[in-house]
Amino acid sequence: MSADEISLDGPQGSRREELPVEAWLVALASLPAVGPARLRALLEVGSPPAVWARLQKPHSEELAQVAGKQDLYAQWQRAAVGLNVADLWARHREHGVGVAALGTPGYPSALSSDVDPPAVVFHKGDPQVIGGPRVAIVGTRRCTRYGSDVAFELGRDLASAGVGVVSGLALGIDAAAHAGALQARVAPPIAVVGNGMDRVYPERNRPLWRAVAEQGVLLGEAPLGAPPERWRFPARNRIIAALADVVVVVESHSSGGAMHTVAEAAARDRSVMAVPGPVRSSASDGCIELLADGCAPCRDADDVLLVLGLSGAETAPLDTRPDPGDAGQRVLEALGWQPADAEQIMRGTGLTMSEVAGAVEELRVAGWVAVSGRWIERVGIPR
């Protein structure tokens, strides 16, 4: 009897023929510590239902080798005995989560030719929106207001020009980019997440998750219930890079997820651009390094459209804020694009403290600056 002919005993066995191959892929992906590499290795042993059947047998040397650790293999065996595959499959359908196996018609074509394609893709929304030009906008969760504004504007302006914005729905740069793309309501947004779609992470981005699923698509390779474990996010980053024609780093520290996405983009020969940032801002260290290494600078959406081979698109909206006035203009020039307190502004402008306070308040009301505690920060074109 071949591996693919192994029969299942009990209730799962009686329903084996009724379940699609995707249901068994979901079950395998739900096993403890099974990521892309282990799932691929499991599928080299046999078809998904056959591998599941082997897990219910006393011992399989091949599967034990894939697990690598005896205790992990034992966890897999217990899971295979206790998990009802049909119920798990029904739960994904009830949650509106689509499942596509590599090589099937529903699988995103943008990933099928990748050097490291996911064996299975989970999605909410319409995966058919993954077409046309796509740009990944990535960066640090600990971004400045400058970085957030630039990411929002890039997301909005690129989406307005018909470019699909790809990101990871993390806090900071990712969230700002997708908020901008959603405001444009032209090109549908594309988000790649690193955990089950019933485990929104971070929780404060729940409205953003819902909006992206409604207007575009959420993608991932983790089944329902999968927590946001650290090891899942580097795997997610490779999918972001695979989906993008261009990767734009808005703000990044010298190491972190954005720089890992850059490495994945380089492995796929994707263009990488970096937004110039203040040299004294640690949030721009990664971007400055990328620029020093020869990456193209990204000042606005037009720079990205040029790399994509697109031109002539109307992107940036007009700035309708009132003129900042003489004192306000001096404050803005002293601020630059880094946070400062009132004393620093006073030294940089020559204004008195009361004049600085008055000008800052007028600028805040007009939308030119944001104030958080003692810190004053310049704001881009209002959202």
MOMO-V778625 format. One record per run of one state. SS is the DSSP state (H for helix, E for strand, C for the rest). FROM is the first residue (numbers start at 1). LEN is the number of residues. Records with the same first field share a line. If there is no record, write none. Layout:
SS: FROM-LEN + FROM-LEN
This chain:
C: 1-2 + 6-4 + 15-1 + 19-2 + 30-6 + 46-2 + 56-5 + 68-2 + 83-2 + 95-3 + 102-7 + 113-7 + 126-1 + 130-4 + 139-6 + 161-3 + 168-5 + 185-5 + 193-10 + 216-1 + 221-9 + 244-2 + 250-7 + 268-3 + 275-7 + 293-3 + 298-3 + 309-16 + 336-4 + 341-1 + 350-3 + 367-2 + 373-2 + 379-5
H: 3-3 + 10-5 + 16-3 + 21-9 + 36-10 + 48-8 + 61-7 + 70-13 + 85-10 + 109-4 + 127-3 + 145-16 + 173-12 + 203-13 + 230-14 + 257-11 + 282-11 + 301-8 + 325-11 + 342-8 + 353-14
E: 98-4 + 120-6 + 134-5 + 164-4 + 190-3 + 217-4 + 246-4 + 271-4 + 296-2 + 340-1 + 369-4 + 375-4
